[in-house]
Amino acid sequence: QVQLVESGGGSVQVGGSLRLSCATSGLSLENGRIGWYRQAPGNQREPVAYITSFGTPGYASSVKGRFTISRDSVKRTMDLQMNSLKTDDTGIYYCNKWPTPLDVWGQGTQVTVSS
């Protein structure tokens, strides 16, 4: 059974930083991509960043240069370092397979950026 547990969210001011973590179980990280998605209030869930099994990252244009994704296949965890946060980064952040997420989602972690 797949479990995805996100953590590390919080409330920060514009320009601040947060580090999100995703712990997985029942999900093989050795093959394929895994990534972060976010959902802002009133909006659909959107992709943010992914990382391949080789450690190659990819980013949405809106976060490129500010966010850094990393993974530890042994620990089955994935992190997202978010710097220079903007109010548009506010939302609930989820981790899942990429580019086609599983039907199973974690509870997400709330990120709130205020001006």
C-alpha positions as CSV (number, residue, x, y, z in Angstrom):
1,Q,0.0,0.0,0.0
2,V,1.4,3.3,-1.1
3,Q,1.7,6.1,1.5
4,L,2.9,9.6,0.9
5,V,3.5,11.9,3.8
6,E,4.4,15.5,3.3
7,S,5.8,17.8,5.9
8,G,7.7,21.0,6.5
9,G,5.2,23.6,5.4
10,G,4.5,26.8,7.4
11,S,3.9,30.5,7.2
12,V,6.7,32.8,6.0
13,Q,7.0,36.3,4.6
14,V,7.9,37.2,1.1
15,G,11.5,36.3,0.4
16,G,11.6,33.7,3.1
17,S,12.5,30.0,2.8
18,L,11.0,26.7,3.6
19,R,12.1,23.1,3.2
20,L,9.5,20.5,2.4
21,S,9.9,16.8,2.9
22,C,8.1,13.8,1.4
23,A,8.3,10.4,3.0
24,T,7.2,7.4,0.9
25,S,6.3,3.8,1.6
26,G,5.2,1.2,-0.8
27,L,6.5,3.3,-3.7
28,S,9.6,2.4,-5.7
29,L,11.8,5.4,-6.2
30,E,14.4,3.5,-8.2
31,N,12.5,3.8,-11.4
32,G,10.7,6.8,-12.9
33,R,10.2,10.3,-11.6
34,I,8.7,11.6,-8.5
35,G,7.8,15.2,-7.9
36,W,6.0,18.0,-6.1
37,Y,2.6,19.4,-7.0
38,R,0.8,22.3,-5.4
39,Q,-2.8,23.6,-5.2
40,A,-3.5,27.2,-4.5
41,P,-6.9,28.2,-3.2
42,G,-9.5,28.0,-5.9
43,N,-7.1,26.6,-8.4
44,Q,-6.3,23.2,-9.8
45,R,-3.4,21.2,-8.7
46,E,-0.3,22.1,-10.7
47,P,3.2,20.5,-11.1
48,V,6.1,22.3,-9.4
49,A,9.2,20.1,-9.8
50,Y,10.3,16.6,-10.4
51,I,13.4,14.5,-10.1
52,T,14.4,11.4,-12.0
53,S,15.9,8.2,-10.6
54,F,19.2,9.5,-11.8
55,G,18.8,12.7,-9.8
56,T,18.1,15.0,-12.8
57,P,15.7,17.7,-11.8
58,G,13.0,19.6,-13.7
59,Y,11.2,22.7,-12.6
60,A,8.1,24.7,-13.6
61,S,9.2,28.0,-15.0
62,S,7.5,29.9,-12.1
63,V,9.9,28.3,-9.5
64,K,13.1,27.7,-11.5
65,G,16.1,29.3,-9.9
66,R,14.3,29.5,-6.5
67,F,13.4,25.9,-5.7
68,T,15.7,22.9,-5.5
69,I,14.5,19.3,-5.5
70,S,16.5,16.4,-4.1
71,R,15.9,12.8,-3.2
72,D,17.3,10.0,-1.1
73,S,16.4,6.7,-2.7
74,V,17.7,4.7,0.3
75,K,15.6,6.6,2.8
76,R,12.7,6.9,0.3
77,T,12.4,10.6,0.9
78,M,12.3,13.6,-1.3
79,D,12.9,17.3,-0.3
80,L,12.0,20.6,-1.9
81,Q,14.1,23.6,-0.8
82,M,12.1,26.7,-1.5
83,N,13.9,30.1,-1.4
84,S,12.9,33.6,-2.3
85,L,9.3,32.7,-1.7
86,K,6.5,34.7,-3.3
87,T,2.9,35.1,-2.4
88,D,2.0,33.1,-5.5
89,D,3.8,30.1,-3.9
90,T,1.0,29.9,-1.4
91,G,-0.8,26.6,-1.5
92,I,-0.9,23.0,-0.3
93,Y,2.1,21.0,-1.5
94,Y,1.9,17.3,-2.4
95,C,4.4,14.7,-3.6
96,N,3.6,12.0,-6.0
97,K,4.8,10.1,-9.1
98,W,5.5,12.2,-12.1
99,P,4.2,13.0,-14.7
100,T,1.2,10.8,-14.0
101,P,0.4,10.9,-10.3
102,L,-1.0,7.9,-8.6
103,D,-4.6,8.0,-7.4
104,V,-3.3,8.0,-3.9
105,W,-2.4,11.4,-2.4
106,G,-1.0,12.4,1.0
107,Q,-2.6,15.1,3.2
108,G,-0.2,17.7,1.8
109,T,1.6,20.4,3.6
110,Q,0.4,24.0,3.7
111,V,2.7,26.8,2.6
112,T,1.6,30.3,3.2
113,V,3.6,33.3,2.0
114,S,2.5,36.7,3.2
115,S,3.6,40.2,2.1
